[in-house]
Amino acid sequence: METKSKKQRPILLTAFLGFMIAFNIIQISSGWTVLDKEQYLHPVSTLFLVLAVKNIVYIICCIALIQWKRWGFWGICAIGVLALGANLVMGGDAWGFVEYTIEVGILYFLLKSGGEQNAWDQLA
């Protein structure tokens, strides 16, 4: 009888996902602090609301990756494209997209590292 090998997540991947969850929670809480001071809705506070929703979805995608769901990675990729659009509409530049591309690249590297037991192949 064969025993099913238990999925093993690399420690760096776990640390990276934990850091990104914590970072997004901090971004949400700092955004709500700014919104509490606003008396009316204008483009800056609208951007904070859009970014708060983005951060919540990002956290959901990180949790999906922790639960071995491949759609979590593709969700994180899609968030980057949507965040770029929101940033450009609000008058920002594309530098955030460059940073986000580096972040997704690091995540992909962490998922693919590990040889035959890499996390990418274990995702469902």
Summary of the structure (lengths in Angstrom):
residues: 124
radius of gyration: 17.0
end to end distance: 23.7
largest distance: 66.5
contacts: 328
relative contact order: 0.13
helix: 77%
strand: 0%
